[in-house]
Each structure stands twice: as C-alpha cells, then as structure tokens.
C-alpha cells in the first residue's frame, strides 16, 4: 500500500492524488479569476444559480433554497457589501424573480 492508500499492484502511484488535487486547484483558480472579472450583479446571479443547483428543491412556486443565508453571508460570498446585496434582492423581488422570507 502506498502512502496515499493506493494498493501497490493497482498500477497507480502517489502522483495520481497529487495530480487530481493540482487539477482541482487550477480549476478553482480559474474560477476565481473568472469571478473577479464579473460585476457584482453578475457574481450574485452566478451565486444564486449555484445555490439553486446545489441546495435548491423544486416547489410549486419555483426553486426554494434549503439553506437559509443572511445578506451578510451572501455578500461575503461575492465580495460585496450587505447593502449591495439588499439592493440586488430588492430589484429581483420587484421584478418577481425571487421571493424572500423573513428570518425568525
């Protein structure tokens, strides 16, 4: 057994996990660079789409996020202020794109 837990006779060696980690890090770096070139509005839209894909559940009213997030948490995720997220959410609510619920 190698240090990475790969059986010696597998034909793989310790470089495989390192290569996978390296690929993932390059992809994450690429995504950060892509994200940095977007406007705050675009970053917020990408975040909402990602959250809908990963934590959304389909309801009769659309897709509900199964994870409650504060405006501050959303802002931190896109590198924006809480006030900017408030304005973006207000605009999306007025255009009937999103419905937000008050947190208890």
Buried (B, 14 or more C-beta within 10 A) or exposed (E): EBEEEBEEEEEEEEEBBEEEEEEEEEEEEEEEEEBEEEEBBEBBBBBBEEBBEEEBEEEEEEBBBEEEBEBEEBBBBBEBBBEBBEBBBEEBEEEEEBEEEEEE
